[in-house]
């Protein structure tokens, strides 16, 4: 294909996820404002090849697939409040300008103006009022339909190359080409590959000289020695989970914990998972542990007193029923068996005071050896990514390649579970979109 036949746009956005769609809406809105208000003529208008000034390139057959899966289909799209401590990366402060300029209030107003009302639950998680992720994607697509934006699906960018003319040449795996004056990379990371996350953005960025921070699955289930959780799969308990490494607390979370055939899941476990990788790197084998407190509301002395009282009141009760009324029966039996080491058919009367103390301690502090986490298919987000040192926090512009921007999960910024990652996607996407439009404004096209 010769140069004259390849379409040209102002801004090409690689990746049609949350950050990419937010970037497209913001970029197109800014280009329209610049074109009509400043008399720039053809900036923000269709090119001679009939393509819109903003083009979203998505490798799948439709945009926004991962949005539909967030929050178990309810789309936990933000969190109130949000602060930098909720984010991770080698330099979490990098997220500050984007999260400050496009904060939660600004984001919710943005959605409101597009026609989406939101509600916040008791834990601070923000959802669409309908609790339907489809509503969020529908609103975004409707906004795009009303703006000069072209969505090109099944377009997997295999090559991104700056040209001496100042433009970028983007080529897909089938040889189709597109020229752009500015490019925003919003390809996401490696988590949830079934929703289009492939790591393509990392390849494109490293070819242009950008450096990487090692990537690891985050917001993902934790693996433990299977013998320790055998027979407990499917059991849910409300408790506290504490990740420890070398006898030091790494992080503690509370909530519903789910036992699985490979280890642990549930919101508290997902929150701990990012720290697991660091803990395993710093530990000897079997030195990284998750400690479960099944009864965080009770102190150890109160629990010991309760167990002694129950033993005295019903000494013939079988051990297998000792913790009934406190815990799920299977979980209680597992703890009693480990603490007492005798047949569960034995009566409570066989327990010594020392055995009761040991059982109470185990209920309050059950250590499980951590062996790792589940993989990319189960992960909700990527820890690591393109180093933020190569980008300006105030603009998300590359320090290495003029006209190149990045937003969302492709960068070495990731948030906790609870809407923080989508808030980063909206905030960083909008900032990158606005700054890419400003870049096009300061460098008028020559056609």
Secondary structure, DSSP 8 states (H G I E B T S, - for coil): --GGGSEEEEEEEE--SHHHHHHHHHHHHHHHHHHHHHT-TTTTS--TTS--SEEEE-SSSSS-HHHHHGGGGT-EEEESS--GGGEESTTGGGGHHHHHHT-HHHHHHHHHHHT--EEE-TTSEEEETT--HHHHHHHHHHHHHTTTEEEE-S--EEEEEE-TTS-EEEEETTS-EEEEEEEEE----SS-GGGT--SHHHHHHHHTT--EEEEEEES--EEE-HHHHTT-TT-EEEEEEEEEETTEEEEEEEEEEEE-SSEEESHHHHHHHHHHHHHHHHS-TT-EEEEEETTTTS-HHHHHHHHHHHHHH-TTSBGGGTTBTTB-HHHHHHHHHHHH-S-TTSBGGG--HHHHHHHHHHHH-EEEEEEEE--TTT-SEEEEEE-GGGB-TTT-BBSSSTTEEE-GGGBS-EE-TTTHHHHHHHHHHHHHHHHHHHHHHHS----
